[in-house]
Amino acid sequence: MTFDVKAEGKVMDADIYIGKTKISGTSHTFEEAGTYKVIAKKEGYSDSEIMKMVKRLLCTGKTA
C-alpha cells in the first residue's frame, strides 16, 4: 500500500508510522491479516488523524 500525505491540498513529505514504528518511505506491505493504525507526522504540523487499515485473508472456496 502506498500512502499520500496532503496538507492544504498539496502532497508533502511526512513520516508514516504503523503503530509506533516509523516506516521507510511511503509504501508498506502488510504481511498478516489484521487491523493496523497508521499516522502521518511532520514537524510544524499536527499529527494526522489515525487511519485504521484492515487486511483480511481471502479464501477462494476451493477444497483439497
Phi and psi in degrees as a GROMACS rama.xvg file:
@    title "Ramachandran Plot"
@    xaxis  label "Phi"
@    yaxis  label "Psi"
@TYPE xy
-111.968  135.462  THR-2
-106.786  132.158  PHE-3
-109.845  132.053  ASP-4
-111.058  129.428  VAL-5
-126.733  144.69  LYS-6
-135.899  130.769  ALA-7
53.9831  35.7754  GLU-8
80.7952  1.54415  GLY-9
-113.976  137.469  LYS-10
-68.8661  137.273  VAL-11
-142.642  159.594  MET-12
-75.5423  141.661  ASP-13
-157.497  161.347  ALA-14
-85.2092  134.787  ASP-15
-107.525  130.156  ILE-16
-117.527  133.788  TYR-17
-111.04  111.771  ILE-18
66.2199  -127.666  GLY-19
-102.853  7.348  LYS-20
-102.388  123.701  THR-21
-75.9463  132.867  LYS-22
-95.1559  162.084  ILE-23
-88.9074  119.339  SER-24
81.2629  -154.548  GLY-25
-119.879  10.5613  THR-26
-119.124  147.208  SER-27
-151.754  140.918  HIS-28
-106.737  119.908  THR-29
-84.2596  113.62  PHE-30
-79.102  -31.189  GLU-31
-119.446  151.916  GLU-32
-64.6014  143.22  ALA-33
161.552  -179.485  GLY-34
-109.428  130.546  THR-35
-125.093  139.488  TYR-36
-96.3909  126.577  LYS-37
-121.102  132.354  VAL-38
-134.498  140.298  ILE-39
-102.984  136.953  ALA-40
-131.719  141.12  LYS-41
-150.064  135.83  LYS-42
-58.7822  135.156  GLU-43
90.1573  -4.75831  GLY-44
-126.116  154.157  TYR-45
-70.0982  149.656  SER-46
-61.2731  149.568  ASP-47
-66.09  165.415  SER-48
-67.7196  151.854  GLU-49
-70.1299  128.168  ILE-50
-103.806  131.925  MET-51
-98.8629  117.281  LYS-52
-101.402  132.332  MET-53
-119.126  126.325  VAL-54
-114.595  127.531  LYS-55
-114.864  153.082  ARG-56
-78.052  141.941  LEU-57
-106.354  121.86  LEU-58
-100.331  136.071  CYS-59
-90.5718  -14.4711  THR-60
88.4882  -4.23533  GLY-61
-81.0207  142.937  LYS-62
-120.919  157.173  THR-63
